[in-house]
Amino acid sequence: MTEINRGNQTVSFFQVDDQHIADFNRDGFLMVRRLFDDDEMQLLLQVAKSDLQLTSEARNKTDADGRATLLTVRNELDPTQIYSAVVSCRRVVETMQRLLGDEVYHYHHKMMLKEPQVGGAWQWHQDYGYWYENGCLYPDMASCLIAVDRATRENGCLQVIQGSHKFGRIDHGKSGEQAGADMQRVNAALEKLPLVHCEMQPGDALFFHANTLHCSAANESDHPRWSLIGCFNTRHNDPIVTGGRHPNYSPLTIIDDARVKEIGEQQLGVA
């Protein structure tokens, strides 16, 4: 853990160790509880709920049942926004670099908006199932999902198949407006490997490999499930095409952990 002084308060942040790396390599994911504290998540939630641009830019990717799944994707980092500060802060980026064994860069980030009663499902898929089509030769990529709201089975928390990243890339096709993995392979994976429901509190983070099979059910509850996902590529995996859907390699400026709260307060105008 790293300790940073904020006035009279000392705040501890996560640091990845060799056991965490071994767990990630074995399971295809690593859960880190309270990677972000309550104040940081409250700031992020306040900013997001008042961000008209965020909701106006949200795209609807309907699931196989025609239910709406909303997300807002951004390829660029904005140093004045808390979303960018969260996904590019030291505790996220340095963890990702240790897990993937190379310098990483910001591939994109997205806010997932799963609203009460109407938020749709995300079909079983691997992120590399379609990132491969963007010209990435290696699956040496990963995401960090940060729970902004409490995530439960009832409101459609993420589900992962433990160890499924070792299958390699699975063929994907269309399921509604989403890319879905070959269900024959998914069902075989579910017979062989544990299914994990990633129930999370605000501020918890899940680092998961680009080949890890994952999905989420529809939100059948009265509670929203918003989450922020930072997606990262490794420097050696610079896409072989330029001008693609997501950016090619450029050095990532890492934000000091203590700046997350400062940037959020400035964005809300309370600093």
DOFIVO-912599 format. One record per atom (N, C-alpha, C): chain; atom name; x, y, z. Coordinates in steps of 0.05 Angstrom, whole numbers, plus 5000, padded with zeros to 4 digits. Each point is the difference from the previous one (the first is absolute). Last residue first. Example, Ala and Ser with C-alpha at 12.3 -4.5 7.8 and 13.67 -1.06 7.14 Angstrom:
  chaine  atome    c1    c2    c3
       A      N  5257  4955  5142
       A     CA  5016  5024  5001
       A      C  4985  5022  5014
       A      N  5006  4885  4999
       A     CA  4982  5024  5000
       A      C  5018  5024  5000
This chain:
  chaine  atome    c1    c2    c3
       A      N  4720  5464  4897
       A     CA  5027  5002  5010
       A      C  5007  5028  5007
       A      N  4918  4966  4960
       A     CA  4999  5002  5029
       A      C  5028  5002  5011
       A      N  4962  4985  4906
       A     CA  5002  5027  5009
       A      C  4999  5004  5029
       A      N  5003  4919  4941
       A     CA  4974  5008  5012
       A      C  4999  5029  5009
       A      N  5080  4965  4964
       A     CA  4979  4996  4979
       A      C  4973  5008  5011
       A      N  5073  4999  5059
       A     CA  5002  5023  4981
       A      C  4978  4998  4979
       A      N  5008  4929  5060
       A     CA  4990  5024  5014
       A      C  5001  5024  4982
       A      N  5037  4920  4968
       A     CA  4971  4998  5003
       A      C  4988  5024  5013
       A      N  5093  4994  4993
       A     CA  4989  5005  4974
       A      C  4969  4998  5001
       A      N  5048  4979  5079
       A     CA  5004  5028  4993
       A      C  4986  5007  4974
       A      N  5004  4909  5028
       A     CA  4981  5016  5015
       A      C  5001  5030  4993
       A      N  5064  4944  4959
       A     CA  4973  4992  4992
       A      C  4979  5016  5015
       A      N  5096  5006  5016
       A     CA  4988  5019  4982
       A      C  4971  4992  4992
       A      N  5062  4946  5053
       A     CA  4987  5021  5016
       A      C  4985  5021  4982
       A      N  5054  4929  4962
       A     CA  4976  4991  5012
       A      C  4984  5021  5014
       A      N  5063  5022  4915
       A     CA  5004  4993  5028
       A      C  4973  4993  5014
       A      N  5015  4986  4894
       A     CA  4991  5020  5019
       A      C  5006  4991  5029
       A      N  5046  4979  4898
       A     CA  4988  4989  5024
       A      C  4994  5022  5020
       A      N  5010  4994  4889
       A     CA  5008  5016  5023
       A      C  4985  4989  5025
       A      N  5028  4949  4905
       A     CA  4979  5007  5019
       A      C  5012  5016  5023
       A      N  5029  4982  4890
       A     CA  5007  4998  5029
       A      C  4978  5011  5017
       A      N  4976  4955  4907
       A     CA  5013  5025  5008
       A      C  5005  4999  5030
       A      N  4960  4929  4914
       A     CA  5016  5007  5024
       A      C  5008  5029  5001
       A      N  4911  4980  4946
       A     CA  5026  4987  5001
       A      C  5016  5009  5024
       A      N  4889  5005  4999
       A     CA  5026  5011  4992
       A      C  5023  4981  5000
       A      N  4896  4975  4974
       A     CA  5013  5010  5025
       A      C  5029  5007  4993
       A      N  4946  4975  4929
       A     CA  4978  5008  5018
       A      C  5012  5012  5026
       A      N  5068  5006  4920
       A     CA  4979  4981  5006
       A      C  4980  5011  5020
       A      N  5086  5034  4956
       A     CA  4973  5013  4995
       A      C  4977  4981  5005
       A      N  5088  4950  4977
       A     CA  4997  5026  5012
       A      C  4973  5012  4994
       A      N  5046  4894  5009
       A     CA  4986  5020  4984
       A      C  4999  5026  5015
       A      N  5038  4924  5040
       A     CA  5014  5001  4974
       A      C  4986  5018  4980
       A      N  5004  5009  5113
       A     CA  4985  4988  4977
       A      C  5014  5004  4973
       A      N  5051  4988  5095
       A     CA  4990  5023  4984
       A      C  4985  4989  4975
       A      N  5046  4954  5078
       A     CA  4976  4991  4985
       A      C  4987  5023  4984
       A      N  5075  5008  5063
       A     CA  5009  4982  4979
       A      C  4978  4990  4982
       A      N  4980  5058  5075
       A     CA  5016  5014  4980
       A      C  5009  4981  4977
       A      N  4909  4979  5054
       A     CA  5029  5001  5006
       A      C  5015  5013  4976
       A      N  4896  5020  5035
       A     CA  5015  4983  4982
       A      C  5030  5003  5008
       A      N  4896  5019  5051
       A     CA  5029  5005  4995
       A      C  5012  4980  4981
       A      N  4903  5048  5048
       A     CA  5010  4979  4984
       A      C  5028  5007  4990
       A      N  4921  5025  5082
       A     CA  5024  5010  4985
       A      C  5012  4976  4985
       A      N  4898  5025  5045
       A     CA  5019  4980  4991
       A      C  5023  5013  4984
       A      N  4912  5018  5075
       A     CA  5019  5013  4982
       A      C  5021  4979  4993
       A      N  4890  4997  5033
       A     CA  5028  4992  5004
       A      C  5017  5014  4980
       A      N  4892  4990  5047
       A     CA  5018  5015  4983
       A      C  5029  4990  5007
       A      N  4896  4970  5021
       A     CA  5027  4989  5001
       A      C  5017  5015  4979
       A      N  4899  5016  5061
       A     CA  5017  5002  4976
       A      C  5027  4985  5005
       A      N  4903  4974  5046
       A     CA  5025  5015  5004
       A      C  5017  5001  4975
       A      N  4917  4949  5020
       A     CA  4993  5029  5001
       A      C  5024  5018  5003
       A      N  5000  4900  4949
       A     CA  4996  5012  5027
       A      C  4991  5029  4997
       A      N  5030  4934  4931
       A     CA  4972  4995  5008
       A      C  4993  5014  5027
       A      N  5076  5002  4915
       A     CA  4995  5011  5027
       A      C  4970  4997  5007
       A      N  5060  4932  4934
       A     CA  4984  5025  5001
       A      C  4996  5009  5029
       A      N  5087  4942  4982
       A     CA  4972  4997  4997
       A      C  4986  5027  4999
       A      N  5104  4975  4969
       A     CA  4984  5010  5022
       A      C  4970  4998  4993
       A      N  5108  4958  4973
       A     CA  4974  5009  4992
       A      C  4987  5014  5024
       A      N  5101  4950  4958
       A     CA  4984  5014  5020
       A      C  4973  5008  4988
       A      N  5104  4945  4985
       A     CA  4972  5000  4993
       A      C  4984  5014  5022
       A      N  5105  5017  4974
       A     CA  4983  4989  5020
       A      C  4970  5002  4991
       A      N  5081  5034  4954
       A     CA  4988  4975  4991
       A      C  4982  4987  5021
       A      N  5048  5083  5015
       A     CA  4983  5004  4977
       A      C  4988  4975  4989
       A      N  5022  5015  5106
       A     CA  5015  4996  4975
       A      C  4981  5002  4976
       A      N  4986  5052  5098
       A     CA  4996  4974  4986
       A      C  5012  5000  4972
       A      N  4984  5052  5105
       A     CA  5018  5000  4977
       A      C  4996  4973  4986
       A      N  4938  5060  5071
       A     CA  5006  4974  4989
       A      C  5018  5004  4975
       A      N  4967  5058  5097
       A     CA  5010  4999  4972
       A      C  5005  4971  4992
       A      N  4944  5070  5078
       A     CA  5013  4975  4994
       A      C  5007  4999  4970
       A      N  4949  5072  5035
       A     CA  5029  5002  5005
       A      C  5015  4975  4996
       A      N  4898  4994  5025
       A     CA  5012  5023  4987
       A      C  5029  5003  5007
       A      N  4966  4901  5007
       A     CA  4992  5025  5013
       A      C  5013  5024  4985
       A      N  4973  4895  4963
       A     CA  5020  5021  5007
       A      C  4987  5023  5015
       A      N  4994  4892  4953
       A     CA  4985  5019  5015
       A      C  5020  5020  5013
       A      N  5004  4925  4923
       A     CA  5018  5021  5011
       A      C  4983  5021  5014
       A      N  4992  4891  4973
       A     CA  4984  5025  5000
       A      C  5016  5021  5015
       A      N  5033  4906  4949
       A     CA  5003  5018  5022
       A      C  4982  5025  4996
       A      N  5018  4890  4966
       A     CA  4987  5025  4994
       A      C  5001  5017  5025
       A      N  5067  4913  4970
       A     CA  4982  5014  5018
       A      C  4988  5026  4988
       A      N  5029  4914  4937
       A     CA  5013  5021  5016
       A      C  4979  5014  5018
       A      N  4980  4928  4935
       A     CA  5027  4993  5009
       A      C  5011  5019  5022
       A      N  4913  5009  4954
       A     CA  5001  4973  5011
       A      C  5027  4993  5013
       A      N  4986  5083  4955
       A     CA  4985  5000  5025
       A      C  4999  4972  5012
       A      N  5041  5011  4916
       A     CA  5016  5013  5020
       A      C  4986  4999  5027
       A      N  4954  4970  4925
       A     CA  5021  4981  5007
       A      C  5018  5011  5022
       A      N  4935  5056  4964
       A     CA  4987  4979  5016
       A      C  5020  4979  5009
       A      N  5030  5068  4941
       A     CA  4993  5011  5027
       A      C  4989  4978  5018
       A      N  5017  4979  4910
       A     CA  5025  5002  5015
       A      C  4994  5010  5028
       A      N  4929  4997  4942
       A     CA  5009  4972  5004
       A      C  5025  5000  5017
       A      N  4964  5082  4971
       A     CA  4988  4989  5024
       A      C  5007  4971  5004
       A      N  5053  5084  4953
       A     CA  4988  4975  4992
       A      C  4990  4985  5025
       A      N  5007  5106  5011
       A     CA  5018  4977  4995
       A      C  4984  4975  4992
       A      N  4972  5107  4982
       A     CA  4997  4978  5019
       A      C  5018  4976  4992
       A      N  4978  5114  4984
       A     CA  5016  4977  4992
       A      C  4999  4978  5021
       A      N  4918  5072  4981
       A     CA  5025  4996  5014
       A      C  5015  4977  4987
       A      N  4909  5034  4984
       A     CA  5019  5018  4988
       A      C  5028  4997  5013
       A      N  4940  4916  5000
       A     CA  4988  5027  5000
       A      C  5018  5019  4986
       A      N  5053  4932  5001
       A     CA  4979  4992  5018
       A      C  4985  5026  5007
       A      N  5081  4962  4925
       A     CA  4981  5019  5010
       A      C  4979  4988  5018
       A      N  5100  4957  4992
       A     CA  4980  5008  4980
       A      C  4982  5021  5013
       A      N  5104  4946  5015
       A     CA  4978  5016  5009
       A      C  4981  5007  4977
       A      N  5086  4925  5035
       A     CA  4985  5014  4978
       A      C  4976  5015  5012
       A      N  5086  4984  5061
       A     CA  4977  4985  4991
       A      C  4986  5016  4978
       A      N  5106  4997  5048
       A     CA  4977  5015  4988
       A      C  4980  4982  4989
       A      N  5058  4961  5080
       A     CA  5006  5015  4976
       A      C  4975  5014  4989
       A      N  5009  4945  5082
       A     CA  4989  4987  4976
       A      C  5011  5014  4975
       A      N  5017  5030  5091
       A     CA  5019  4980  4989
       A      C  4990  4985  4976
       A      N  4949  5063  5053
       A     CA  5019  5014  4982
       A      C  5020  4981  4988
       A      N  4933  4975  5067
       A     CA  4993  4997  4972
       A      C  5018  5015  4981
       A      N  4998  4993  5102
       A     CA  5019  4985  4984
       A      C  4994  4998  4970
       A      N  4919  5024  5060
       A     CA  5027  5000  5012
       A      C  5018  4982  4983
       A      N  4914  5058  4973
       A     CA  5007  4972  5001
       A      C  5029  4998  5008
       A      N  4925  5081  5023
       A     CA  5024  4992  4985
       A      C  5003  4969  5003
       A      N  4925  5090  5013
       A     CA  5006  4972  5004
       A      C  5024  4993  4983
       A      N  4951  5097  5042
       A     CA  5016  4986  4981
       A      C  5003  4971  5009
       A      N  4912  5051  5032
       A     CA  5029  5002  5003
       A      C  5014  4984  4979
       A      N  4900  5027  5018
       A     CA  5015  4993  4976
       A      C  5030  5003  5002
       A      N  4926  5013  5067
       A     CA  5002  5022  4981
       A      C  5019  4995  4977
       A      N  4983  4933  5068
       A     CA  4974  5010  4993
       A      C  5002  5023  4979
       A      N  5078  4959  5040
       A     CA  4987  4982  4980
       A      C  4974  5012  4990
       A      N  5066  5074  5033
       A     CA  4990  4975  5012
       A      C  4989  4982  4977
       A      N  5059  5098  5025
       A     CA  4994  4981  4979
       A      C  4992  4973  5013
       A      N  5005  5114  5024
       A     CA  5002  4972  5010
       A      C  4991  4981  4978
       A      N  5038  5091  4964
       A     CA  4978  4992  5017
       A      C  5006  4972  5011
       A      N  5067  5029  4952
       A     CA  4992  5027  5009
       A      C  4976  4997  5018
       A      N  5084  4932  4969
       A     CA  4972  5002  5007
       A      C  4994  5028  5010
       A      N  5076  4966  4929
       A     CA  4997  5012  5026
       A      C  4970  5003  5006
       A      N  5072  4942  4931
       A     CA  4973  5008  5005
       A      C  4998  5010  5029
       A      N  5080  4983  4923
       A     CA  4995  5004  5029
       A      C  4972  5011  5003
       A      N  5058  4939  4919
       A     CA  4982  5021  5009
       A      C  4999  5001  5030
       A      N  5072  4963  4914
       A     CA  4983  4994  5023
       A      C  4983  5025  5007
       A      N  5078  4944  4927
       A     CA  4984  5023  5006
       A      C  4982  4994  5024
       A      N  5059  4946  4932
       A     CA  5013  5012  5024
       A      C  4987  5027  5006
       A      N  4987  4930  4927
       A     CA  4979  5005  5019
       A      C  5011  5013  5026
       A      N  5040  5011  4895
       A     CA  5002  4985  5025
       A      C  4976  5005  5018
       A      N  5007  5044  4916
       A     CA  5009  4973  4994
       A      C  5000  4982  5024
       A      N  4940  5087  4966
       A     CA  5017  4993  5023
       A      C  5008  4970  4997
       A      N  4938  5054  4943
       A     CA  5028  4999  4992
       A      C  5020  4993  5023
       A      N  4900  5004  4998
       A     CA  5011  5027  4999
       A      C  5030  5001  4993
       A      N  4948  4920  5016
       A     CA  4992  5011  4974
       A      C  5011  5029  4997
       A      N  5012  4955  5082
       A     CA  5017  4987  4979
       A      C  4994  5012  4973
       A      N  4946  5022  5073
       A     CA  5024  5016  4998
       A      C  5020  4989  4980
       A      N  4919  4953  5022
       A     CA  4997  5021  4979
       A      C  5024  5019  5000
       A      N  5001  4924  5056
       A     CA  4984  4990  4978
       A      C  4995  5020  4979
       A      N  5042  5018  5085
       A     CA  5018  4995  4977
       A      C  4985  4987  4977
       A      N  4954  5014  5080
       A     CA  5006  5026  4988
       A      C  5018  4997  4976
       A      N  4931  4924  5028
       A     CA  5027  5008  5007
       A      C  5005  5027  4987
       A      N  4901  4952  5030
       A     CA  5019  5009  4980
       A      C  5028  5002  5013
       A      N  4884  4982  5018
       A     CA  5027  4989  5004
       A      C  5019  5008  4978
       A      N  4920  5067  5016
       A     CA  5003  4972  4993
       A      C  5028  4991  5007
       A      N  4941  5077  5048
       A     CA  5023  4998  4982
       A      C  5005  4970  4995
       A      N  4903  5053  5029
       A     CA  5022  4982  5006
       A      C  5023  5006  4981
       A      N  4925  5077  5029
       A     CA  5002  4974  4988
       A      C  5025  4985  5008
       A      N  4933  5077  5049
       A     CA  5027  4995  4990
       A      C  5004  4972  4990
       A      N  4920  5037  5044
       A     CA  5001  5001  4971
       A      C  5028  4994  4989
       A      N  4976  5002  5096
       A     CA  4978  4986  4987
       A      C  5003  4999  4969
       A      N  5066  5069  5047
       A     CA  4981  4981  5014
       A      C  4978  4991  4982
       A      N  5094  5027  4954
       A     CA  4979  5013  5016
       A      C  4981  4979  5012
       A      N  5104  5009  4963
       A     CA  4980  4980  5001
       A      C  4978  5009  5020
       A      N  5090  5038  4945
       A     CA  4976  5010  5014
       A      C  4978  4979  4999
       A      N  5114  5016  4988
       A     CA  4978  4982  4994
       A      C  4977  5009  5018
       A      N  5093  5048  4958
       A     CA  4981  4999  5022
       A      C  4977  4983  4992
       A      N  5108  5004  4964
       A     CA  4971  5001  4995
       A      C  4985  4999  5026
       A      N  5105  5013  4944
       A     CA  4985  4995  5024
       A      C  4971  5004  4995
       A      N  5100  4973  4943
       A     CA  4975  5016  5002
       A      C  4989  4996  5028
       A      N  5091  4981  4977
       A     CA  4987  4991  4975
       A      C  4973  5015  4997
       A      N  5096  5020  5054
       A     CA  4971  5003  5002
       A      C  4988  4993  4973
       A      N  5095  4956  5031
       A     CA  4989  5026  4992
       A      C  4969  4999  5001
       A      N  5094  4945  5045
       A     CA  4974  5000  4988
       A      C  4993  5029  4992
       A      N  5093  4933  5021
       A     CA  4987  5027  5001
       A      C  4973  4998  4986
       A      N  5030  4908  5039
       A     CA  5010  5020  4980
       A      C  4988  5027  5006
       A      N  4974  4915  5043
       A     CA  5028  4997  4995
       A      C  5012  5018  4980
       A      N  4908  4984  5043
       A     CA  5005  4993  4971
       A      C  5029  4999  4993
       A      N  4972  5020  5090
       A     CA  4984  4977  4992
       A      C  5006  4991  4972
       A      N  5040  5079  5034
       A     CA  5011  4977  5013
       A      C  4985  4974  4991
       A      N  4967  5082  4970
       A     CA  5026  4995  4988
       A      C  5013  4976  5012
       A      N  4918  5031  5036
       A     CA  4996  4988  4973
       A      C  5027  4993  4987
       A      N  5002  5046  5083
       A     CA  4990  4972  5003
       A      C  4997  4987  4973
       A      N  5022  5090  4999
       A     CA  5023  4984  5008
       A      C  4992  4971  5006
       A      N  4931  5061  4977
       A     CA  5019  4996  4978
       A      C  5024  4982  5008
       A      N  4933  5025  5066
       A     CA  4989  4984  4978
       A      C  5021  4993  4980
       A      N  5023  5055  5073
       A     CA  4992  4974  5011
       A      C  4987  4982  4979
       A      N  5027  5091  4978
       A     CA  5023  4982  5005
       A      C  4990  4972  5009
       A      N  4934  5059  4939
       A     CA  5015  5005  5025
       A      C  5019  4977  5005
       A      N  4933  5014  4926
       A     CA  5029  5004  4995
       A      C  5016  5005  5026
       A      N  4904  4985  4997
       A     CA  5011  4978  4983
       A      C  5030  5004  4995
       A      N  4952  5066  5053
       A     CA  4996  4973  5012
       A      C  5015  4979  4983
       A      N  4996  5089  4968
       A     CA  5018  4998  5023
       A      C  4999  4972  5012
       A      N  4940  5022  4930
       A     CA  5028  4996  4990
       A      C  5019  4997  5023
       A      N  4911  5020  5022
       A     CA  5001  4974  4987
       A      C  5029  4994  4991
       A      N  4980  5085  5037
       A     CA  5006  4979  5020
       A      C  5000  4972  4987
       A      N  5027  5094  4950
       A     CA  4977  4983  5006
       A      C  5008  4977  5019
       A      N  5058  5067  4955
       A     CA  4982  5015  5018
       A      C  4977  4983  5010
       A      N  5069  4971  4936
       A     CA  5011  5003  5027
       A      C  4983  5016  5019
       A      N  4976  4933  4917
       A     CA  4998  5029  5006
       A      C  5009  5005  5028
       A      N  5010  4919  4916
       A     CA  5000  5007  5028
       A      C  4999  5031  5003
       A      N  4961  4931  4918
       A     CA  5019  5020  5009
       A      C  4998  5005  5030
       A      N  4942  4941  4950
       A     CA  5027  4991  4993
       A      C  5022  5019  5011
       A      N  4894  4970  5030
       A     CA  5018  5022  4994
       A      C  5028  4990  4995
       A      N  4887  4967  5011
       A     CA  5028  4993  4995
       A      C  5015  5025  4993
       A      N  4903  4965  5050
       A     CA  5013  5023  4988
       A      C  5030  4994  4998
       A      N  4902  4938  5009
       A     CA  5027  5006  5007
       A      C  5010  5025  4985
       A      N  4906  4929  5022
       A     CA  5011  5026  4994
       A      C  5029  5002  5009
       A      N  4917  4928  4972
       A     CA  5025  5000  5015
       A      C  5015  5025  4992
       A      N  4891  4958  4991
       A     CA  5021  5020  4995
       A      C  5024  4996  5019
       A      N  4933  4922  4958
       A     CA  5001  5019  5022
       A      C  5024  5018  4996
       A      N  4971  4922  4945
       A     CA  4992  5027  4992
       A      C  5000  5020  5021
       A      N  5030  4906  5000
       A     CA  4972  5003  5006
       A      C  4989  5027  4992
       A      N  5093  4976  4992
       A     CA  4986  4981  4984
       A      C  4969  5002  5004
       A      N  5051  5090  5022
       A     CA  5008  4972  5004
       A      C  4983  4982  4983
       A      N  5030  5106  4980
       A     CA  4980  4982  5010
       A      C  5010  4971  5003
       A      N  5045  5098  5003
       A     CA  5007  4974  4988
       A      C  4980  4979  5011
       A      N  5012  5114  4994
       A     CA  4983  4977  5008
       A      C  5008  4975  4984
       A      N  5055  5095  5035
       A     CA  4990  4983  4977
       A      C  4984  4977  5011
       A      N  5028  5105  5037
       A     CA  4997  4972  5006
       A      C  4988  4985  4976
       A      N  5016  5097  5013
       A     CA  5018  4985  4983
       A      C  4997  4970  5003
       A      N  4952  5062  5055
       A     CA  4991  5005  4972
       A      C  5017  4985  4980
       A      N  5020  4996  5093
       A     CA  4975  4986  4994
       A      C  4991  5004  4971
       A      N  5078  5046  5031
       A     CA  5004  4971  5003
       A      C  4975  4985  4992
       A      N  4997  5094  5003
       A     CA  5014  4990  4977
       A      C  5004  4970  5001
       A      N  4963  5046  5073
       A     CA  4981  4997  4978
       A      C  5013  4989  4975
       A      N  5023  4994  5106
       A     CA  5014  5004  4975
       A      C  4981  4995  4977
       A      N  4987  4989  5098
       A     CA  4994  5027  4990
       A      C  5012  5005  4972
       A      N  5012  4916  5045
       A     CA  4971  5005  5000
       A      C  4993  5027  4990
       A      N  5092  4977  5010
       A     CA  4988  4984  4979
       A      C  4970  5006  4998
       A      N  5051  5039  5070
       A     CA  5008  5011  4974
       A      C  4984  4986  4978
       A      N  4989  4967  5086
       A     CA  4988  5026  4998
       A      C  5006  5013  4973
       A      N  5042  4918  5021
       A     CA  4971  4996  4996
       A      C  4986  5027  4996
       A      N  5092  5000  5022
       A     CA  4996  4989  4973
       A      C  4970  4997  4994
       A      N  5023  5027  5087
       A     CA  5006  5021  4981
       A      C  4995  4990  4971
       A      N  4992  4937  5068
       A     CA  4978  5019  5002
       A      C  5004  5023  4980
       A      N  5069  4937  5010
       A     CA  4977  4989  4985
       A      C  4976  5019  5001
       A      N  5077  5023  5049
       A     CA  5006  5000  4971
       A      C  4977  4990  4984
       A      N  4994  4997  5094
       A     CA  5000  5027  4990
       A      C  5004  5002  4970
       A      N  5007  4916  5044
       A     CA  4972  5009  4998
       A      C  4999  5029  4989
       A      N  5087  4944  4972
       A     CA  4985  5003  5025
       A      C  4973  5012  4995
       A      N  5063  4930  4938
       A     CA  4993  5029  5003
       A      C  4982  5003  5025
       A      N  5032  4916  4985
       A     CA  5022  5014  4986
       A      C  4996  5030  5001
       A      N  4949  4921  5043
       A     CA  5005  5028  5008
       A      C  5025  5011  4988
       A      N  4999  4900  4982
       A     CA  4979  5014  5015
       A      C  5010  5028  5009
       A      N  5025  4932  4916
       A     CA  5012  5017  5021
       A      C  4978  5015  5014
       A      N  5014  4908  4930
       A     CA  4982  5019  5014
       A      C  5016  5015  5021
       A      N  5026  4947  4904
       A     CA  5009  5006  5027
       A      C  4980  5020  5012
       A      N  5012  4922  4911
       A     CA  4989  5024  5012
       A      C  5012  5004  5028
       A      N  5019  4925  4943
       A     CA  4992  5018  4979
       A      C  4987  5026  5011
       A      N  5043  4918  5045
       A     CA  4971  5004  4999
       A      C  4990  5017  4977
       A      N  5095  4979  5017
       A     CA  4986  4975  5004
       A      C  4970  5004  4993
       A      N  5058  5075  4999
       A     CA  5008  4981  4979
       A      C  4985  4974  5001
       A      N  4986  5063  5069
       A     CA  4990  5011  4975
       A      C  5007  4981  4977
       A      N  5036  4981  5084
       A     CA  4971  4995  5000
       A      C  4988  5009  4974
       A      N  5091  5017  5013
       A     CA  4996  4971  4997
       A      C  4970  4994  4999
       A      N  5025  5088  5020
       A     CA  5006  4994  4972
       A      C  4995  4971  4994
       A      N  4991  5028  5089
       A     CA  4979  5011  4983
       A      C  5004  4994  4971
       A      N  5068  4978  5059
       A     CA  4977  4982  5003
       A      C  4977  5009  4984
       A      N  5078  5054  5004
       A     CA  5004  4976  4984
       A      C  4977  4981  5002
       A      N  4974  5101  5020
       A     CA  5024  4984  5007
       A      C  5001  4975  4983
       A      N  4953  5108  5001
       A     CA  4999  4972  4992
       A      C  5025  4986  5009
       A      N  4950  5085  5048
       A     CA  5023  4994  4983
       A      C  5000  4970  4994
       A      N  4926  5084  5040
       A     CA  5009  4973  4994
       A      C  5025  4999  4983
       A      N  4974  5079  5072
       A     CA  4992  4991  4974
       A      C  5013  4973  4995
       A      N  4974  5072  5088
       A     CA  5016  4978  4989
       A      C  4988  4991  4974
       A      N  5002  5095  5064
       A     CA  4984  4983  4984
       A      C  5018  4978  4987
       A      N  4996  5079  5085
       A     CA  5017  4983  4985
       A      C  4983  4979  4985
       A      N  4983  5105  5045
       A     CA  4991  4973  4995
       A      C  5020  4985  4983
       A      N  5000  5095  5026
       A     CA  5005  4984  5024
       A      C  4993  4970  4996
       A      N  5017  5050  4913
       A     CA  4996  5016  5024
       A      C  5008  4983  5024
       A      N  5006  4942  4932
       A     CA  4981  5020  4992
       A      C  4994  5017  5024
       A      N  5080  4923  4968
       A     CA  4988  5018  5019
       A      C  4982  5020  4987
       A      N  5030  4895  4976
       A     CA  5002  5027  4990
       A      C  4986  5018  5021
       A      N  5042  4891  4983
       A     CA  4986  5020  5017
       A      C  5006  5028  4991
       A      N  4997  4892  4958
       A     CA  5013  5026  5000
       A      C  4984  5019  5018
       A      N  5012  4885  4996
       A     CA  4983  5024  5000
       A      C  5018  5025  5000
